[in-house]
Amino acid sequence: MAAVIQLQRQLLDYTTSLYNEAYLDGQFTQLQQLQDESNPDFVVEVVSLFFEDSQRLLDDLTATLNQQVVDFKRVDAHVHQLKGSSSSIGAQRVQRACIVFRNYCEQQNTEGCLKCLQQVKNEYYLVKNKLETLFKLEQQLVAAGGSIPMQ
Amino acid sequence: MPQTKELLHVLAVDDSLVDRKVIERLLKISSCKVTAVESGSSALQYLGLDGEKSSSVEFDRVSQGLCNQVNLIITDYSMPGMSGYQLLKKLKTSSALRKIPVVIMSSENIMSRIDRCLEQGAEDFLVKPVKLSDVERLKDYMLKGQGEDDKVKAAYKRKLQEDDPSSQSLSKRPPLVN
């Protein structure tokens, strides 16, 4: 019983820190509210889709920006997609990095875009890490016999 | 076993896999049947608009129930190929389909875009990310049928860039310029 309480505490503290540091925003809470007994893995499923989608976009962006002649329309379209999906799961820092990125796309500034891509990648890997940790904590809690507290 | 109540059927159109999954869940939780497609052309195909046949042929097909029936179409604005706006136009110029309420979703809160969509006949314009409260409101359009034009136009949601906890209700706030 004590283990469950401690794990719940850990989970709560960790989640709070993610919101405080803007890794996640209110949209993530929305997703958690859509999860229930009939759809117990909803959040993990959506986030997994986000990871797959983002990796694909980041790989394509890397390739596109390293061409001799950069197709900025393509770059912009991909950043727009990434901005959208990160917003949909509440990955606020990734979303914000994408907004900055789009400005450099508009200016057709390759140097600037490459820097932004690095920034977006950094934010993406950070939030990916954080979310994986969060899911692990949830798993531990459930394994110990606890249930994930409703936000 | 006979169905005592038919679920409202929504056709969701979005090129983003993540967004399709979210909107599908939002709609299912609101007790709707959902069909999610990834493009405007897929949506038109689903609805029975071939694009090549004459509109009277399409009208016959739809009225004979040979095509899929939906109570609402919710579509993303920015999509590769056919945009949500182009899809909206095609729907509203189709004699068979123009009565189906259409809602546009967009991550960008641009006045001229919103106005253009409403002028073209969209019921509402939702700023992404879409929330449960947005979807719950959509059921009104589906249940009422066409709805009162003026009320809908006055009620479209504008969202500030920061999350505003009191923004659950519709309010006429000027959008921030991007």
Interface residues (C-beta under 8 A of the other chain):
Chain A: D25 G26 Q27 Q30 L31 Q33 L34 N39 F42 E45 V46 L49 F50 D53 A77 H80 Q81 K83 G84 S85 S87 S88 I89 G90
Chain B: D15 S16 L17 V18 D19 K21 V22 R25 L26 I29 S78 P80 S107 K128 P129 K131 L132 D163
